[in-house]
Amino acid sequence: MVQDHSFEEIEVGDCASISKTISEADIFAYAGITGDLNPNLLLGTYKYAK
């Protein structure tokens, strides 16, 4: 895990990952920033393909 190392300790081939659960606030922030006011996005009516 790279986050516990200083810049000098990071070597080629090292990797790290992050994760985030997308919240309703994130969706509305995205809509505000991009101007994407699609009701499917904002109202949660979009169905994901499986």
PDB file of N, CA, C and O in Angstrom:
ATOM      1  N   MET A   1       0.850  -1.183   0.000  1.00  0.00           N
ATOM      2  CA  MET A   1       0.000   0.000   0.000  1.00  0.00           C
ATOM      3  C   MET A   1       0.892   1.241   0.000  1.00  0.00           C
ATOM      4  O   MET A   1       1.679   1.424   0.929  1.00  0.00           O
ATOM      5  N   VAL A   2       0.792   2.070  -0.985  1.00  0.00           N
ATOM      6  CA  VAL A   2       1.674   3.214  -1.181  1.00  0.00           C
ATOM      7  C   VAL A   2       1.398   4.340  -0.193  1.00  0.00           C
ATOM      8  O   VAL A   2       2.316   5.094   0.128  1.00  0.00           O
ATOM      9  N   GLN A   3       0.196   4.480   0.291  1.00  0.00           N
ATOM     10  CA  GLN A   3      -0.148   5.639   1.116  1.00  0.00           C
ATOM     11  C   GLN A   3       0.641   5.711   2.422  1.00  0.00           C
ATOM     12  O   GLN A   3       0.686   6.772   3.044  1.00  0.00           O
ATOM     13  N   ASP A   4       1.257   4.627   2.850  1.00  0.00           N
ATOM     14  CA  ASP A   4       2.052   4.637   4.073  1.00  0.00           C
ATOM     15  C   ASP A   4       3.532   4.903   3.810  1.00  0.00           C
ATOM     16  O   ASP A   4       4.363   4.741   4.703  1.00  0.00           O
ATOM     17  N   HIS A   5       3.858   5.310   2.588  1.00  0.00           N
ATOM     18  CA  HIS A   5       5.251   5.537   2.211  1.00  0.00           C
ATOM     19  C   HIS A   5       5.469   6.994   1.811  1.00  0.00           C
ATOM     20  O   HIS A   5       4.551   7.673   1.349  1.00  0.00           O
ATOM     21  N   SER A   6       6.699   7.456   1.997  1.00  0.00           N
ATOM     22  CA  SER A   6       7.047   8.793   1.518  1.00  0.00           C
ATOM     23  C   SER A   6       7.287   8.724   0.018  1.00  0.00           C
ATOM     24  O   SER A   6       7.406   7.637  -0.547  1.00  0.00           O
ATOM     25  N   PHE A   7       7.358   9.878  -0.624  1.00  0.00           N
ATOM     26  CA  PHE A   7       7.583   9.943  -2.067  1.00  0.00           C
ATOM     27  C   PHE A   7       8.865   9.217  -2.453  1.00  0.00           C
ATOM     28  O   PHE A   7       8.912   8.531  -3.474  1.00  0.00           O
ATOM     29  N   GLU A   8       9.904   9.369  -1.638  1.00  0.00           N
ATOM     30  CA  GLU A   8      11.196   8.756  -1.943  1.00  0.00           C
ATOM     31  C   GLU A   8      11.134   7.230  -1.897  1.00  0.00           C
ATOM     32  O   GLU A   8      11.934   6.566  -2.556  1.00  0.00           O
ATOM     33  N   GLU A   9      10.213   6.669  -1.143  1.00  0.00           N
ATOM     34  CA  GLU A   9      10.108   5.212  -1.010  1.00  0.00           C
ATOM     35  C   GLU A   9       9.293   4.562  -2.127  1.00  0.00           C
ATOM     36  O   GLU A   9       9.318   3.339  -2.267  1.00  0.00           O
ATOM     37  N   ILE A  10       8.580   5.342  -2.913  1.00  0.00           N
ATOM     38  CA  ILE A  10       7.744   4.790  -3.976  1.00  0.00           C
ATOM     39  C   ILE A  10       8.623   4.372  -5.142  1.00  0.00           C
ATOM     40  O   ILE A  10       9.479   5.135  -5.590  1.00  0.00           O
ATOM     41  N   GLU A  11       8.409   3.159  -5.630  1.00  0.00           N
ATOM     42  CA  GLU A  11       9.198   2.620  -6.728  1.00  0.00           C
ATOM     43  C   GLU A  11       8.296   2.275  -7.909  1.00  0.00           C
ATOM     44  O   GLU A  11       7.085   2.110  -7.761  1.00  0.00           O
ATOM     45  N   VAL A  12       8.914   2.171  -9.084  1.00  0.00           N
ATOM     46  CA  VAL A  12       8.189   1.746 -10.276  1.00  0.00           C
ATOM     47  C   VAL A  12       7.552   0.392  -9.987  1.00  0.00           C
ATOM     48  O   VAL A  12       8.209  -0.516  -9.478  1.00  0.00           O
ATOM     49  N   GLY A  13       6.285   0.263 -10.311  1.00  0.00           N
ATOM     50  CA  GLY A  13       5.566  -0.987 -10.083  1.00  0.00           C
ATOM     51  C   GLY A  13       4.713  -0.966  -8.830  1.00  0.00           C
ATOM     52  O   GLY A  13       3.815  -1.795  -8.685  1.00  0.00           O
ATOM     53  N   ASP A  14       4.976  -0.021  -7.907  1.00  0.00           N
ATOM     54  CA  ASP A  14       4.118   0.112  -6.734  1.00  0.00           C
ATOM     55  C   ASP A  14       2.739   0.571  -7.187  1.00  0.00           C
ATOM     56  O   ASP A  14       2.606   1.229  -8.219  1.00  0.00           O
ATOM     57  N   CYS A  15       1.734   0.232  -6.431  1.00  0.00           N
ATOM     58  CA  CYS A  15       0.385   0.665  -6.787  1.00  0.00           C
ATOM     59  C   CYS A  15      -0.420   0.941  -5.526  1.00  0.00           C
ATOM     60  O   CYS A  15      -0.054   0.539  -4.422  1.00  0.00           O
ATOM     61  N   ALA A  16      -1.509   1.629  -5.726  1.00  0.00           N
ATOM     62  CA  ALA A  16      -2.425   1.944  -4.636  1.00  0.00           C
ATOM     63  C   ALA A  16      -3.821   2.018  -5.223  1.00  0.00           C
ATOM     64  O   ALA A  16      -3.989   2.171  -6.433  1.00  0.00           O
ATOM     65  N   SER A  17      -4.799   1.911  -4.378  1.00  0.00           N
ATOM     66  CA  SER A  17      -6.176   2.042  -4.850  1.00  0.00           C
ATOM     67  C   SER A  17      -6.984   2.802  -3.813  1.00  0.00           C
ATOM     68  O   SER A  17      -6.653   2.830  -2.628  1.00  0.00           O
ATOM     69  N   ILE A  18      -8.042   3.411  -4.292  1.00  0.00           N
ATOM     70  CA  ILE A  18      -8.969   4.109  -3.413  1.00  0.00           C
ATOM     71  C   ILE A  18     -10.377   3.649  -3.761  1.00  0.00           C
ATOM     72  O   ILE A  18     -10.618   3.132  -4.852  1.00  0.00           O
ATOM     73  N   SER A  19     -11.281   3.835  -2.852  1.00  0.00           N
ATOM     74  CA  SER A  19     -12.679   3.535  -3.142  1.00  0.00           C
ATOM     75  C   SER A  19     -13.547   4.592  -2.477  1.00  0.00           C
ATOM     76  O   SER A  19     -13.156   5.204  -1.484  1.00  0.00           O
ATOM     77  N   LYS A  20     -14.716   4.792  -3.036  1.00  0.00           N
ATOM     78  CA  LYS A  20     -15.656   5.766  -2.489  1.00  0.00           C
ATOM     79  C   LYS A  20     -17.057   5.298  -2.820  1.00  0.00           C
ATOM     80  O   LYS A  20     -17.332   4.897  -3.951  1.00  0.00           O
ATOM     81  N   THR A  21     -17.928   5.347  -1.857  1.00  0.00           N
ATOM     82  CA  THR A  21     -19.333   5.083  -2.095  1.00  0.00           C
ATOM     83  C   THR A  21     -19.964   6.388  -2.548  1.00  0.00           C
ATOM     84  O   THR A  21     -19.869   7.404  -1.860  1.00  0.00           O
ATOM     85  N   ILE A  22     -20.610   6.357  -3.709  1.00  0.00           N
ATOM     86  CA  ILE A  22     -21.229   7.559  -4.263  1.00  0.00           C
ATOM     87  C   ILE A  22     -22.515   7.855  -3.501  1.00  0.00           C
ATOM     88  O   ILE A  22     -23.398   7.004  -3.399  1.00  0.00           O
ATOM     89  N   SER A  23     -22.609   9.066  -2.968  1.00  0.00           N
ATOM     90  CA  SER A  23     -23.782   9.465  -2.190  1.00  0.00           C
ATOM     91  C   SER A  23     -24.730  10.315  -3.039  1.00  0.00           C
ATOM     92  O   SER A  23     -24.383  10.754  -4.135  1.00  0.00           O
ATOM     93  N   GLU A  24     -25.911  10.533  -2.516  1.00  0.00           N
ATOM     94  CA  GLU A  24     -26.875  11.402  -3.191  1.00  0.00           C
ATOM     95  C   GLU A  24     -26.297  12.806  -3.353  1.00  0.00           C
ATOM     96  O   GLU A  24     -26.517  13.453  -4.376  1.00  0.00           O
ATOM     97  N   ALA A  25     -25.565  13.275  -2.357  1.00  0.00           N
ATOM     98  CA  ALA A  25     -24.934  14.597  -2.445  1.00  0.00           C
ATOM     99  C   ALA A  25     -23.929  14.646  -3.594  1.00  0.00           C
ATOM    100  O   ALA A  25     -23.820  15.666  -4.274  1.00  0.00           O
ATOM    101  N   ASP A  26     -23.193  13.551  -3.819  1.00  0.00           N
ATOM    102  CA  ASP A  26     -22.256  13.488  -4.947  1.00  0.00           C
ATOM    103  C   ASP A  26     -22.996  13.611  -6.275  1.00  0.00           C
ATOM    104  O   ASP A  26     -22.529  14.300  -7.182  1.00  0.00           O
ATOM    105  N   ILE A  27     -24.142  12.951  -6.396  1.00  0.00           N
ATOM    106  CA  ILE A  27     -24.933  12.999  -7.629  1.00  0.00           C
ATOM    107  C   ILE A  27     -25.393  14.428  -7.901  1.00  0.00           C
ATOM    108  O   ILE A  27     -25.283  14.912  -9.027  1.00  0.00           O
ATOM    109  N   PHE A  28     -25.906  15.099  -6.881  1.00  0.00           N
ATOM    110  CA  PHE A  28     -26.379  16.471  -7.067  1.00  0.00           C
ATOM    111  C   PHE A  28     -25.223  17.440  -7.322  1.00  0.00           C
ATOM    112  O   PHE A  28     -25.380  18.399  -8.077  1.00  0.00           O
ATOM    113  N   ALA A  29     -24.074  17.203  -6.705  1.00  0.00           N
ATOM    114  CA  ALA A  29     -22.902  18.038  -6.980  1.00  0.00           C
ATOM    115  C   ALA A  29     -22.465  17.865  -8.430  1.00  0.00           C
ATOM    116  O   ALA A  29     -22.139  18.843  -9.103  1.00  0.00           O
ATOM    117  N   TYR A  30     -22.459  16.622  -8.914  1.00  0.00           N
ATOM    118  CA  TYR A  30     -22.114  16.355 -10.314  1.00  0.00           C
ATOM    119  C   TYR A  30     -23.092  17.071 -11.244  1.00  0.00           C
ATOM    120  O   TYR A  30     -22.681  17.701 -12.219  1.00  0.00           O
ATOM    121  N   ALA A  31     -24.380  16.973 -10.942  1.00  0.00           N
ATOM    122  CA  ALA A  31     -25.396  17.624 -11.778  1.00  0.00           C
ATOM    123  C   ALA A  31     -25.175  19.132 -11.806  1.00  0.00           C
ATOM    124  O   ALA A  31     -25.289  19.754 -12.862  1.00  0.00           O
ATOM    125  N   GLY A  32     -24.865  19.720 -10.667  1.00  0.00           N
ATOM    126  CA  GLY A  32     -24.638  21.157 -10.607  1.00  0.00           C
ATOM    127  C   GLY A  32     -23.406  21.598 -11.367  1.00  0.00           C
ATOM    128  O   GLY A  32     -23.415  22.637 -12.028  1.00  0.00           O
ATOM    129  N   ILE A  33     -22.346  20.812 -11.277  1.00  0.00           N
ATOM    130  CA  ILE A  33     -21.095  21.167 -11.952  1.00  0.00           C
ATOM    131  C   ILE A  33     -21.210  21.015 -13.460  1.00  0.00           C
ATOM    132  O   ILE A  33     -20.724  21.858 -14.213  1.00  0.00           O
ATOM    133  N   THR A  34     -21.859  19.929 -13.904  1.00  0.00           N
ATOM    134  CA  THR A  34     -21.904  19.622 -15.334  1.00  0.00           C
ATOM    135  C   THR A  34     -23.124  20.189 -16.042  1.00  0.00           C
ATOM    136  O   THR A  34     -23.149  20.275 -17.270  1.00  0.00           O
ATOM    137  N   GLY A  35     -24.144  20.581 -15.266  1.00  0.00           N
ATOM    138  CA  GLY A  35     -25.392  21.029 -15.877  1.00  0.00           C
ATOM    139  C   GLY A  35     -26.244  19.872 -16.370  1.00  0.00           C
ATOM    140  O   GLY A  35     -27.236  20.094 -17.065  1.00  0.00           O
ATOM    141  N   ASP A  36     -25.877  18.635 -16.025  1.00  0.00           N
ATOM    142  CA  ASP A  36     -26.632  17.444 -16.423  1.00  0.00           C
ATOM    143  C   ASP A  36     -27.799  17.263 -15.457  1.00  0.00           C
ATOM    144  O   ASP A  36     -27.646  16.668 -14.390  1.00  0.00           O
ATOM    145  N   LEU A  37     -28.956  17.778 -15.836  1.00  0.00           N
ATOM    146  CA  LEU A  37     -30.132  17.724 -14.972  1.00  0.00           C
ATOM    147  C   LEU A  37     -31.111  16.642 -15.422  1.00  0.00           C
ATOM    148  O   LEU A  37     -32.314  16.750 -15.188  1.00  0.00           O
ATOM    149  N   ASN A  38     -30.594  15.608 -16.062  1.00  0.00           N
ATOM    150  CA  ASN A  38     -31.405  14.497 -16.530  1.00  0.00           C
ATOM    151  C   ASN A  38     -32.154  13.875 -15.350  1.00  0.00           C
ATOM    152  O   ASN A  38     -31.523  13.464 -14.375  1.00  0.00           O
ATOM    153  N   PRO A  39     -33.488  13.799 -15.419  1.00  0.00           N
ATOM    154  CA  PRO A  39     -34.265  13.229 -14.311  1.00  0.00           C
ATOM    155  C   PRO A  39     -33.890  11.784 -13.995  1.00  0.00           C
ATOM    156  O   PRO A  39     -33.999  11.358 -12.845  1.00  0.00           O
ATOM    157  N   ASN A  40     -33.451  11.025 -14.999  1.00  0.00           N
ATOM    158  CA  ASN A  40     -33.032   9.648 -14.727  1.00  0.00           C
ATOM    159  C   ASN A  40     -31.852   9.614 -13.768  1.00  0.00           C
ATOM    160  O   ASN A  40     -31.750   8.710 -12.939  1.00  0.00           O
ATOM    161  N   LEU A  41     -30.975  10.574 -13.874  1.00  0.00           N
ATOM    162  CA  LEU A  41     -29.829  10.666 -12.976  1.00  0.00           C
ATOM    163  C   LEU A  41     -30.266  11.173 -11.604  1.00  0.00           C
ATOM    164  O   LEU A  41     -29.901  10.601 -10.577  1.00  0.00           O
ATOM    165  N   LEU A  42     -31.041  12.240 -11.596  1.00  0.00           N
ATOM    166  CA  LEU A  42     -31.375  12.906 -10.337  1.00  0.00           C
ATOM    167  C   LEU A  42     -32.444  12.183  -9.527  1.00  0.00           C
ATOM    168  O   LEU A  42     -32.435  12.249  -8.298  1.00  0.00           O
ATOM    169  N   LEU A  43     -33.355  11.502 -10.190  1.00  0.00           N
ATOM    170  CA  LEU A  43     -34.454  10.846  -9.478  1.00  0.00           C
ATOM    171  C   LEU A  43     -34.201   9.366  -9.234  1.00  0.00           C
ATOM    172  O   LEU A  43     -35.023   8.682  -8.624  1.00  0.00           O
ATOM    173  N   GLY A  44     -33.077   8.878  -9.706  1.00  0.00           N
ATOM    174  CA  GLY A  44     -32.741   7.475  -9.474  1.00  0.00           C
ATOM    175  C   GLY A  44     -33.604   6.504 -10.248  1.00  0.00           C
ATOM    176  O   GLY A  44     -33.766   5.357  -9.830  1.00  0.00           O
ATOM    177  N   THR A  45     -34.164   6.936 -11.374  1.00  0.00           N
ATOM    178  CA  THR A  45     -35.035   6.055 -12.146  1.00  0.00           C
ATOM    179  C   THR A  45     -34.277   5.256 -13.192  1.00  0.00           C
ATOM    180  O   THR A  45     -34.855   4.383 -13.839  1.00  0.00           O
ATOM    181  N   TYR A  46     -32.996   5.537 -13.368  1.00  0.00           N
ATOM    182  CA  TYR A  46     -32.192   4.819 -14.355  1.00  0.00           C
ATOM    183  C   TYR A  46     -31.964   3.399 -13.873  1.00  0.00           C
ATOM    184  O   TYR A  46     -31.585   3.187 -12.721  1.00  0.00           O
ATOM    185  N   LYS A  47     -32.190   2.436 -14.733  1.00  0.00           N
ATOM    186  CA  LYS A  47     -31.976   1.028 -14.388  1.00  0.00           C
ATOM    187  C   LYS A  47     -30.675   0.556 -15.020  1.00  0.00           C
ATOM    188  O   LYS A  47     -30.450   0.748 -16.215  1.00  0.00           O
ATOM    189  N   TYR A  48     -29.831  -0.056 -14.222  1.00  0.00           N
ATOM    190  CA  TYR A  48     -28.552  -0.542 -14.716  1.00  0.00           C
ATOM    191  C   TYR A  48     -28.743  -1.874 -15.428  1.00  0.00           C
ATOM    192  O   TYR A  48     -29.480  -2.740 -14.958  1.00  0.00           O
ATOM    193  N   ALA A  49     -28.076  -2.029 -16.555  1.00  0.00           N
ATOM    194  CA  ALA A  49     -28.117  -3.292 -17.295  1.00  0.00           C
ATOM    195  C   ALA A  49     -27.275  -4.325 -16.560  1.00  0.00           C
ATOM    196  O   ALA A  49     -26.217  -4.007 -16.016  1.00  0.00           O
ATOM    197  N   LYS A  50     -27.749  -5.549 -16.551  1.00  0.00           N
ATOM    198  CA  LYS A  50     -26.999  -6.620 -15.878  1.00  0.00           C
ATOM    199  C   LYS A  50     -26.427  -7.573 -16.879  1.00  0.00           C
ATOM    200  O   LYS A  50     -25.764  -8.539 -16.503  1.00  0.00           O
TER     201      LYS A  50
END
